[in-house]
Amino acid sequence: MKGKEWYQADEIAEAYDDKRFSGGGQFIDRREKAAVLNALGPVEEKSILEVACGTGRFTVMLAREGADVVGLDVSGPMLQQGKRKAAATGVDEAVEFMRGDAARLPFPDDHFDAVFAMRFFHLADRPVTFLREIKRVSKGPVLFDTFNSQSARVVYNWLLPMGSRLYSRSDVDALLADAGLELVDEKHDFVLPYGFYRGLPESIASPFRQVDEGLGSTGLGDALASVSYWQTTDAEE
Ligand SMILES: C[S@@+](CC[C@H](N)C(=O)[O-])C[C@H]1O[C@@H](n2cnc3c(N)ncnc32)[C@H](O)[C@@H]1O
């Protein structure tokens, strides 16, 4: 499992949000949050589990939307950032942060209305183990994202500290079949590399994002997208 140790360091956890989601990186944060909200639909009073919640970007957002949320992560320092964020946002009562391993979720079957994991499957050596476990504890939607092999990500993946597992369409289809999940909806985004956005101030990144969104609304944009969001459900229900 890539990243299980990496995210245990205080300095990595403290720099996590700033490094990825400030400046032009805010476009990435906004788009990912919109993808989660769109896929989950109205969340008020729903019980939702976020697996590998990290610094609680989505956990806190969902609590603000009125959901009853649990954020689980293996890293204490990442959870600490999440707790701070929840307190600063005034939603600490609606969120429970829990330390645990996504391979053995400490919940009974069908415990949550929905379960999701973002920016997690690129770290997994055996993704099906996690996906089956996520499916087990959800009685509704299962949502996750992948970084795609047919994208600009290939060019700079080797530069990243731990690289990423990249997925082709057929990898995702095989993964879903293996986990017993059925695809309900899919969204594809970001033709321009994430690293490019992060390197720019928001005002300069803005016109590029418009071009990116324009391209993204064409078939070519889908084919070259660096990230995909997969909304799924139990194939047997
Ligand atoms: C790239 S971060 C993503 C965090 C958050 N989902 C986000 O999008 O901002 C990956 C997270 O996965 C967590 N992680 C890695 N292996 C894990 C495991 N086996 N069980 C639970 N969390 C894990 C790391 O601690 C880290 O917080």
The ligand as an SDF file (V2000), in Angstrom:
LIG
                    3D

 27 29  0  0  0  0  0  0  0  0999 V2000
   -3.9260   11.2140   -0.9360 C   0  0  0  0  0  0  0  0  0  0  0  0
   -4.5980   11.1640    0.6750 S   0  0  0  0  0  0  0  0  0  0  0  0
   -6.3120   11.5360    0.3410 C   0  0  0  0  0  0  0  0  0  0  0  0
   -7.0240   12.1170    1.5090 C   0  0  0  0  0  0  0  0  0  0  0  0
   -8.4520   12.5930    1.1950 C   0  0  0  0  0  0  0  0  0  0  0  0
   -9.2770   11.5030    0.7580 N   0  0  0  0  0  0  0  0  0  0  0  0
   -8.4350   13.6930    0.1670 C   0  0  0  0  0  0  0  0  0  0  0  0
   -8.8730   13.4710   -0.9620 O   0  0  0  0  0  0  0  0  0  0  0  0
   -7.9730   14.8000    0.4880 O   0  0  0  0  0  0  0  0  0  0  0  0
   -4.6330    9.4350    0.9800 C   0  0  0  0  0  0  0  0  0  0  0  0
   -5.0740    9.0670    2.3740 C   0  0  0  0  0  0  0  0  0  0  0  0
   -5.2040    7.6470    2.4670 O   0  0  0  0  0  0  0  0  0  0  0  0
   -4.8560    7.2680    3.7770 C   0  0  0  0  0  0  0  0  0  0  0  0
   -4.5830    5.8240    3.8020 N   0  0  0  0  0  0  0  0  0  0  0  0
   -3.5950    5.1500    3.1930 C   0  0  0  0  0  0  0  0  0  0  0  0
   -3.7230    3.8310    3.4160 N   0  0  0  0  0  0  0  0  0  0  0  0
   -4.8310    3.6620    4.1850 C   0  0  0  0  0  0  0  0  0  0  0  0
   -5.4910    2.5400    4.7230 C   0  0  0  0  0  0  0  0  0  0  0  0
   -5.0310    1.2960    4.5260 N   0  0  0  0  0  0  0  0  0  0  0  0
   -6.6100    2.7290    5.4520 N   0  0  0  0  0  0  0  0  0  0  0  0
   -7.0950    3.9890    5.6660 C   0  0  0  0  0  0  0  0  0  0  0  0
   -6.5050    5.0970    5.1720 N   0  0  0  0  0  0  0  0  0  0  0  0
   -5.3890    4.9400    4.4290 C   0  0  0  0  0  0  0  0  0  0  0  0
   -3.6450    8.1350    4.0740 C   0  0  0  0  0  0  0  0  0  0  0  0
   -3.3600    8.2120    5.4630 O   0  0  0  0  0  0  0  0  0  0  0  0
   -4.0910    9.4660    3.4690 C   0  0  0  0  0  0  0  0  0  0  0  0
   -4.7420   10.2760    4.4260 O   0  0  0  0  0  0  0  0  0  0  0  0
  1  2  1  0
  2  3  1  0
  2 10  1  0
  3  4  1  0
  4  5  1  0
  5  6  1  0
  5  7  1  0
  7  8  2  0
  7  9  1  0
 10 11  1  0
 11 12  1  0
 11 26  1  0
 12 13  1  0
 13 14  1  0
 13 24  1  0
 14 15  1  0
 14 23  1  0
 15 16  2  0
 16 17  1  0
 17 18  1  0
 17 23  2  0
 18 19  1  0
 18 20  2  0
 20 21  1  0
 21 22  2  0
 22 23  1  0
 24 25  1  0
 24 26  1  0
 26 27  1  0
M  CHG  2   2   1   9  -1
M  END
$$$$
